[in-house]
Amino acid sequence: MAELPKFKYQPNALELGIIEKKNIDCPVCEKNREYAYSGGIYAVEEVEFICPWCVADGSASKKYDGMYIDDASCEEVSDQSKLTELVTKTPNYISWQQEVWLAHHDDYCSFEKYVGWKEIEHLKENLSDDIERIKSEYGLSQSEFEQYLLNDGGMQGYLFKCLHCDQHRLHIDTN
């Protein structure tokens, strides 16, 4: 079996269930594969499962003229090739509303994991700008933010990490 591809902006796809161990016949390469990406693709045609290799090399995105991440929901970076890699060769994370992909140091961050307050409390200082922005947008006090931010709860956190420094970024979504 071929080694699973590595995704620059999605290093934990298998651990997070974004790529799952599932026997499929990939509609792109037409090979029987033991792993599948089931997160979907923004395309006209409905596609249920794609093998991770066809995601990583861009062939699935090309075949379906689609993207995994809505480019309008990505923070801006100056290098267009980084956006292309993100939206056409990176499996998306799963959220309730519209996924948002964060950037830092003029590059997209890697998606690390789904989080609640207990998973990020130790990163409070590192995430202070994002926490303050989120509290302001939602009209929350610090204690309300801590109480409501629950992994698999009504306010879900999405933790990102800069590829160039130790800065973490946080996006949240509510059901």
C-alpha positions in Angstrom: 0.0 0.0 0.0 1.3 3.5 -0.9 2.1 5.8 2.0 -0.6 8.4 2.6 0.2 11.8 1.0 1.3 14.7 3.3 -0.8 17.8 3.3 1.1 21.0 4.1 -1.9 22.8 5.5 -3.7 19.7 6.9 -1.1 17.6 8.6 -3.5 15.7 10.9 -6.2 14.7 8.4 -6.1 11.0 9.3 -6.1 11.6 13.1 -9.0 14.0 12.8 -11.1 11.8 10.7 -10.9 14.1 7.7 -9.3 11.2 5.8 -10.7 7.9 7.0 -9.7 4.3 6.6 -12.4 3.2 4.2 -12.2 0.9 1.2 -13.3 2.8 -2.0 -13.0 2.8 -5.7 -11.8 6.3 -6.4 -13.8 8.0 -9.1 -10.7 9.9 -10.2 -7.8 7.5 -10.5 -10.2 4.5 -10.7 -8.0 2.5 -8.2 -9.3 0.6 -5.2 -8.0 2.5 -2.2 -8.0 1.8 1.5 -8.4 5.5 2.5 -11.0 8.1 1.6 -11.5 11.9 1.9 -15.2 12.3 2.5 -15.3 16.1 3.3 -16.7 17.0 -0.1 -15.7 19.3 -2.8 -17.3 22.5 -4.1 -18.2 21.4 -7.6 -21.3 21.0 -9.8 -21.1 17.2 -9.7 -21.8 15.4 -6.4 -18.8 13.4 -5.3 -19.0 11.3 -2.2 -15.5 9.8 -1.7 -12.1 10.7 -3.3 -8.8 9.0 -2.4 -6.3 11.3 -0.6 -3.8 10.8 -3.5 -6.1 12.4 -6.0 -6.8 15.3 -3.5 -3.0 15.8 -3.0 -2.0 15.9 -6.6 -4.9 18.1 -7.7 -6.3 15.6 -10.1 -9.7 15.5 -8.4 -10.0 19.2 -8.2 -9.1 19.4 -11.9 -11.5 16.6 -12.9 -14.5 18.1 -11.1 -13.5 21.8 -11.7 -13.9 22.3 -8.0 -12.2 23.2 -4.8 -12.2 21.8 -1.2 -12.1 25.2 0.5 -14.1 28.2 -0.7 -11.4 30.7 -1.7 -13.6 33.6 -0.5 -13.4 32.2 3.0 -9.6 32.3 3.2 -7.6 35.1 4.7 -5.5 36.8 2.1 -1.9 36.0 1.2 0.2 37.6 -1.5 1.4 34.4 -3.3 -1.5 33.1 -5.4 0.2 29.6 -5.6 -0.4 29.2 -1.9 -4.1 29.8 -2.3 -4.2 27.4 -5.2 -2.5 24.7 -3.1 -4.9 25.3 -0.3 -8.2 25.2 -2.2 -7.3 22.5 -4.8 -4.9 20.2 -3.0 -5.9 20.3 0.7 -8.7 18.4 2.3 -11.0 20.8 4.3 -11.9 20.5 7.9 -15.6 20.0 8.9 -17.6 22.7 10.5 -21.2 23.7 10.9 -21.2 26.9 9.0 -18.7 28.1 6.4 -15.1 27.0 7.0 -12.6 29.8 7.3 -8.9 29.3 6.7 -6.5 31.5 8.7 -3.1 32.9 7.7 0.0 34.2 9.4 3.3 35.4 8.0 1.8 35.7 4.5 1.1 32.0 4.3 -1.8 29.8 5.3 -1.7 28.1 8.7 -2.0 24.4 9.2 -5.2 23.2 10.7 -4.2 21.5 13.9 -7.4 20.3 15.6 -10.9 20.9 16.9 -10.9 22.5 20.3 -12.8 23.9 23.2 -11.5 26.2 26.0 -9.9 23.3 28.0 -7.8 22.4 25.0 -6.5 25.9 24.4 -6.4 27.5 27.8 -2.6 27.0 28.0 -2.4 29.0 24.7 -4.4 32.0 26.1 -1.6 34.5 25.6 -0.6 33.2 22.2 -4.3 33.4 21.0 -5.1 36.7 22.7 -5.7 38.7 19.5 -8.1 36.1 18.1 -9.8 35.6 21.5 -10.4 39.3 21.8 -11.7 39.5 18.2 -14.1 36.6 18.8 -15.4 38.0 22.1 -16.0 41.4 20.5 -17.8 39.8 17.4 -20.1 37.7 19.7 -20.5 40.2 22.5 -19.0 37.8 25.1 -17.2 38.3 28.4 -14.0 36.3 29.0 -16.0 34.0 31.4 -18.8 33.5 28.8 -16.2 32.7 26.1 -14.6 30.1 28.3 -17.9 28.6 29.3 -19.4 28.4 25.8 -16.3 27.2 23.8 -16.6 23.5 24.0 -15.1 20.9 21.7 -18.2 19.2 20.1 -20.3 21.9 21.8 -22.5 24.7 20.6 -19.5 26.9 20.1 -16.7 24.9 18.3 -13.1 26.0 18.1 -10.8 25.4 15.2 -7.1 25.7 16.0 -4.5 26.6 13.4 -0.7 27.0 13.6 1.6 29.2 11.6 4.0 27.2 9.5 6.8 29.8 10.1 6.6 30.5 13.9 4.9 29.2 17.0 1.8 31.5 16.6 -1.5 29.8 16.9 -4.7 31.1 15.4 -8.3 30.4 16.4 -11.5 30.4 14.5 -14.9 29.5 16.0 -18.2 28.4 14.7 -21.6 28.2 16.4 -24.5 25.9 15.7 
